Amino acid sequence: MPVVGMAGGGQLARMTQQAAIALGVSLRVLAGAADESAAKVVSDVRVGDDRSRDDLLAFAKGCDVVTFDHEHVPGAHIRELEDSGVPCRPGAAALAHAQDKLVMRDRLSGLGVPCPEYAHVPSSGPVEFLEAFGREHGWPLVLKATRGGYDGKGVWVVDEPSGQVERLLAEGVDLMVEQHVPFRRELAALVARSPYGQGAAYPVVETVQEGGICTEVISPAPGLSEDLAVEAQGLALRIANELGVVGLLAVELFETDAGLLVNELAMRPHNSGHWTIEGARTSQFEQHLRAVLDLPLGSTEPTAPYTVMANVLGGDDPDVYSRYIHVMAHDPAVKVHMYGKESRPGRKIGHVTALGADLADVRARARHAADYLRWGTKMGEHHK
């Protein structure tokens, strides 16, 4: 049976292990420490730095294919692996578009994919540049670090040019600026593509963000027209094909009055797809393994009319396990997934999933479970 190497020892690798067990595939993980999320449950763990050339090359020996649970492995190291004959999926050329937001924007714009207006912020005269951009596209503006941002980190909404941009540039942060888009809601289209060229698309979901962190995912996106859903899926499949993505591709979208705009890309299992573990015939983690191994892709058919995933964030009390009794007794059908991470306030430590035919009921069940696991109180009571 093949060995799939996954660089990164986070919760995505941890949940990929569950799918690997069922498929009979061996998963090898390169983790930064023995107590990382995936390292606690995967038998074949190599401890090392996934940004180190030597550690990565040593890790890849004996792997049939290498994939990633994040976007931070240097492209030069991935290219060296590819040149040595190790299949990397996605490859360095595709992954560059998830690693560098400016590269992504330039490529997608060149393909005619709808995106917000954007520009690279120059190191010379950045305040004057932003003033001119604001006059043309309106205020506020969105500043983004071109590399390394996630979960709201590396993103700043600014109402006027200030010393902040100069400070960031002085610290070596490469910046781009985007038009602040007035959107109705945020959507995500999750697709998979294999080396053979087969593609598969999951239902388009709505993602709910708080403080830059996704707190809730609703599948399918309520009230989304069939035409717009098909457009989003087609757009994601087209991007996957044009960029040569192998594995999963999550396309984060803004739904606006004028149509869809692409916000971000991720080339790996994604938070917007955790609902698929219970809510689809094939989970995103199994699908990713199928894709990178060039196996036929699995069915994306939903298992229920609605599935809602709510992220569990760390609260003031780290003793989450003691609250299982209430959550499971209150709703035996809710599914709890914890990531083996130390609980810290605001940290993403797990998620819960609820399914059913009544959307309002399903959302309330998922929110109740996530809120109780975090605070030990019923939904909303902590904030009263």
C-alpha positions in Angstrom: 0.0 0.0 0.0 1.3 3.5 -0.7 2.8 5.9 1.8 1.5 9.5 1.7 3.7 12.0 3.3 2.0 15.1 4.8 4.2 18.1 5.7 2.7 19.7 8.8 1.4 18.2 12.0 -1.8 20.2 12.5 -5.4 19.2 12.8 -5.7 18.7 9.0 -3.1 16.0 9.1 -4.8 14.5 12.2 -8.2 14.2 10.4 -6.5 12.9 7.2 -5.2 10.0 9.3 -8.8 8.9 10.0 -9.4 8.7 6.2 -6.1 6.9 5.6 -7.0 4.2 8.1 -10.2 3.3 6.3 -8.4 3.3 2.9 -5.5 1.2 4.2 -3.1 3.9 3.2 0.0 4.7 5.3 0.2 8.3 6.4 3.6 9.8 7.3 3.6 13.2 9.0 6.4 15.7 9.3 5.6 17.5 12.6 7.4 20.3 14.3 7.1 18.5 17.7 6.0 15.2 19.2 3.0 16.8 20.9 1.5 18.4 17.8 -2.1 17.6 16.9 -1.4 14.9 14.2 1.7 13.5 16.0 -0.5 12.3 18.8 -2.5 10.0 16.6 -0.2 9.0 13.6 2.2 6.1 14.1 4.7 7.2 11.4 5.8 10.7 12.6 9.1 12.3 11.8 9.9 15.3 14.0 11.5 18.2 12.1 11.1 21.6 10.5 9.0 21.5 7.3 10.7 24.7 6.2 14.1 23.0 6.4 15.4 21.6 3.1 17.3 18.8 4.8 14.4 17.8 7.0 12.0 17.8 4.1 14.2 15.7 1.8 14.9 13.2 4.6 11.2 13.0 5.4 10.2 12.3 1.7 12.4 9.3 1.3 10.1 6.3 1.0 7.0 8.3 0.3 5.0 7.6 -2.8 3.6 11.2 -2.8 4.1 14.2 -0.6 1.3 16.7 0.2 0.8 19.5 2.7 -1.4 20.5 5.6 -0.5 24.2 5.2 1.0 26.5 2.6 4.3 27.5 4.3 6.7 25.0 2.9 9.2 26.9 0.7 8.5 26.5 -3.0 12.2 26.0 -3.7 12.3 22.9 -1.5 9.2 21.5 -3.1 10.7 22.0 -6.5 13.8 20.2 -5.4 11.7 17.2 -4.3 9.9 17.2 -7.6 13.2 17.4 -9.5 14.4 14.3 -7.5 11.4 12.3 -8.7 9.1 12.7 -5.6 5.5 13.6 -6.7 4.4 16.6 -4.8 0.6 17.3 -4.9 -0.1 20.1 -5.2 3.2 21.0 -6.9 5.3 24.1 -6.3 4.0 25.9 -9.4 0.4 25.5 -8.2 1.0 26.1 -4.6 2.7 29.4 -5.3 -0.8 30.8 -5.9 -1.9 29.9 -2.3 1.4 31.1 -0.8 1.6 34.5 -2.3 -1.6 36.6 -2.5 -0.1 39.0 -5.1 0.9 36.1 -7.4 -2.6 34.7 -7.0 -4.3 38.0 -7.8 -2.1 38.6 -10.9 -2.7 35.1 -12.2 -6.5 35.0 -11.6 -6.9 38.5 -13.1 -5.0 37.4 -16.1 -7.4 34.5 -16.5 -10.4 36.9 -16.3 -11.5 35.5 -12.9 -13.5 38.2 -11.0 -11.5 39.6 -8.1 -11.5 42.8 -6.0 -9.5 45.7 -7.3 -5.9 45.4 -5.9 -2.4 46.7 -6.2 1.1 46.1 -4.8 2.1 48.7 -2.2 5.4 50.2 -3.1 8.1 50.8 -0.4 8.6 54.3 -1.8 5.8 56.7 -1.0 3.3 54.1 0.3 1.0 56.7 2.0 0.6 58.8 -1.2 0.0 55.5 -3.1 -2.8 54.5 -0.7 -4.3 58.0 -0.9 -4.5 57.7 -4.7 -5.9 54.1 -4.5 -8.5 55.3 -2.0 -9.6 58.2 -4.2 -10.1 55.8 -7.1 -11.7 52.8 -5.2 -13.1 54.4 -2.0 -12.4 53.9 1.7 -11.8 51.9 3.8 -9.0 49.9 2.2 -7.9 46.4 3.0 -4.1 45.9 3.5 -2.8 42.3 3.3 0.6 40.7 3.8 1.3 39.0 0.5 2.6 35.9 2.3 2.0 34.1 5.6 -1.4 35.4 6.7 -4.2 33.2 7.9 -7.3 33.3 10.2 -7.4 37.1 10.0 -3.7 37.5 10.7 -1.9 39.6 8.1 -5.0 41.6 7.2 -5.8 45.2 8.2 -8.8 47.3 7.4 -7.6 51.0 7.3 -9.8 54.1 7.2 -7.0 56.4 6.2 -3.3 56.3 5.4 -1.3 56.2 8.6 2.1 55.3 10.0 0.9 51.7 10.2 1.8 50.9 6.5 5.2 52.5 6.9 5.8 50.5 10.1 4.8 47.3 8.4 7.0 47.9 5.4 9.9 48.8 7.7 9.4 45.4 9.4 9.9 43.8 6.1 6.2 42.9 5.5 5.4 42.9 1.8 2.0 44.5 1.3 -0.8 44.6 -1.2 -4.0 46.8 -1.0 -7.5 45.7 -2.0 -10.8 47.4 -2.5 -13.0 46.9 0.5 -15.8 44.9 -1.0 -19.4 45.4 0.2 -20.6 41.8 0.2 -23.8 40.1 1.1 -22.0 37.1 2.6 -19.0 34.8 2.2 -19.2 31.5 0.4 -16.7 28.7 -0.3 -16.5 26.3 -3.2 -14.6 23.1 -2.4 -13.4 21.0 -5.3 -10.9 18.2 -6.0 -8.8 17.4 -9.0 -6.7 14.3 -9.8 -3.6 14.0 -12.0 -5.8 12.1 -14.4 -7.9 15.3 -14.7 -11.0 14.1 -12.9 -12.8 16.8 -11.0 -15.4 16.7 -8.2 -17.3 19.6 -6.6 -19.0 19.7 -3.2 -22.1 21.8 -2.5 -21.3 25.5 -2.1 -21.3 26.6 1.5 -21.8 29.8 3.5 -19.0 30.7 5.9 -19.6 32.9 8.9 -16.6 34.9 10.1 -16.0 36.6 13.4 -12.8 38.6 14.0 -11.3 37.1 10.9 -11.9 33.5 12.1 -14.5 31.2 10.6 -17.0 30.2 13.3 -19.7 28.4 11.3 -20.1 26.7 8.0 -23.6 26.0 6.5 -24.0 23.4 3.8 -25.5 24.1 1.3 -25.5 27.9 1.4 -29.1 28.8 2.3 -31.0 30.6 -0.4 -28.2 30.4 -3.0 -29.7 30.1 -6.5 -28.9 26.9 -8.5 -27.4 29.1 -11.2 -25.0 30.9 -8.8 -24.1 27.6 -7.1 -23.2 26.1 -10.4 -21.2 29.2 -11.4 -19.2 29.0 -8.1 -18.5 25.3 -8.6 -17.5 25.8 -12.3 -15.3 28.7 -11.3 -13.5 26.6 -8.7 -13.0 23.7 -11.1 -11.7 26.1 -13.8 -9.2 27.6 -11.4 -8.0 24.1 -10.3 -7.5 23.1 -13.9 -5.8 26.4 -15.0 -3.4 26.4 -12.0 -2.7 22.6 -12.2 -3.9 21.9 -8.7 -3.9 18.3 -7.6 -5.8 17.5 -4.5 -8.3 19.8 -2.8 -8.9 23.4 -3.7 -11.0 25.7 -1.5 -12.1 28.9 -3.2 -13.3 31.5 -0.8 -15.8 33.9 -2.4 -17.7 37.1 -1.8 -21.3 37.1 -2.9 -22.0 40.7 -4.0 -24.9 42.5 -5.6 -22.9 42.3 -8.9 -22.0 38.6 -8.6 -19.2 36.5 -7.2 -15.6 37.7 -6.4 -12.7 35.4 -5.5 -11.2 36.3 -2.1 -8.7 33.6 -1.2 -7.4 30.1 -2.3 -6.3 27.2 -0.2 -4.8 24.0 -1.8 -5.5 21.5 1.0 -8.3 20.2 3.2 -10.0 23.4 4.5 -12.0 24.5 7.5 -15.0 25.1 5.1 -15.0 21.4 4.3 -15.0 19.9 7.8 -18.7 19.4 7.5 -18.1 16.7 4.9 -16.9 14.1 7.5 -20.5 13.4 8.4 -22.3 15.5 5.8 -21.0 14.0 2.5 -20.6 10.5 1.1 -16.9 11.2 0.8 -15.1 13.4 3.4 -12.7 16.1 2.1 -9.9 14.2 3.8 -10.6 10.9 1.9 -11.1 12.9 -1.2 -7.7 14.6 -0.9 -6.0 11.2 -0.4 -7.9 9.8 -3.5 -6.8 12.8 -5.5 -3.1 12.9 -4.6 -2.9 9.1 -5.2 -4.7 9.5 -8.6 -7.5 7.2 -7.5 -11.1 7.7 -8.8 -12.7 10.5 -6.8 -15.6 9.8 -4.4 -19.2 10.9 -4.3 -19.8 14.4 -3.0 -23.5 13.8 -2.5 -24.8 15.2 0.8 -26.1 12.8 3.5 -28.7 15.2 4.9 -30.6 18.3 3.6 -28.5 20.6 5.8 -25.2 20.2 7.7 -23.8 22.9 10.0 -20.3 22.8 11.3 -19.4 25.1 14.2 -15.8 25.7 15.3 -15.0 25.2 19.0 -12.7 28.0 20.3 -10.8 27.9 23.5 -12.5 29.6 26.5 -11.4 30.6 30.0 -11.7 27.0 31.3 -9.5 24.5 29.5 -11.4 21.4 30.9 -13.4 20.8 27.8 -13.8 17.0 28.4 -15.9 17.6 31.5 -18.5 19.3 29.3 -18.9 16.3 27.0 -21.6 14.9 29.3 -24.0 17.8 28.8 -23.3 18.1 25.0 -23.8 14.4 24.3 -26.8 14.0 26.5 -28.5 17.1 25.2 -28.1 16.0 21.6 -26.9 12.4 21.0 -26.8 13.1 17.2 -24.2 16.0 17.4 -20.7 15.0 16.4 -17.7 16.3 18.4 -14.2 16.5 16.9 -11.3 17.7 19.1 -7.9 18.4 17.7 -5.7 17.4 20.7 -4.6 21.0 21.2 -4.0 22.9 24.3 -7.0 25.1 25.0 -6.3 28.8 24.9 -8.8 31.7 24.7 -9.8 32.1 21.0 -7.7 29.2 19.7 -9.4 26.8 17.3 -9.4 23.5 19.2 -12.1 21.5 17.6 -15.5 21.5 15.8 -18.9 20.1 16.1 -21.3 19.0 13.4 -25.1 18.7 13.3 -27.3 17.5 10.5 -31.0 17.6 9.7 -33.8 18.9 7.5 -34.7 22.1 9.5 -31.9 24.6 9.0 -32.8 26.8 12.0 -32.8 23.8 14.3 -29.6 22.4 12.9 -27.8 25.7 13.4 -29.1 26.1 16.9 -27.9 22.6 17.8 -24.4 23.1 16.4 -24.1 26.5 18.1 -25.3 25.2 21.4 -22.7 22.4 21.4 -19.8 24.7 20.4 -20.8 27.3 22.9 -21.2 24.9 25.7 -17.8 23.2 25.0 -16.2 26.6 25.0 -17.8 28.3 28.0 -19.8 25.6 29.9 -23.0 27.7 29.3 -25.9 27.6 26.9 -25.7 29.5 23.7 -25.1 33.2 24.3 -25.4 33.1 28.1 -21.6 33.8 28.5 -22.1 37.1 26.8 -25.1 38.3 28.7 
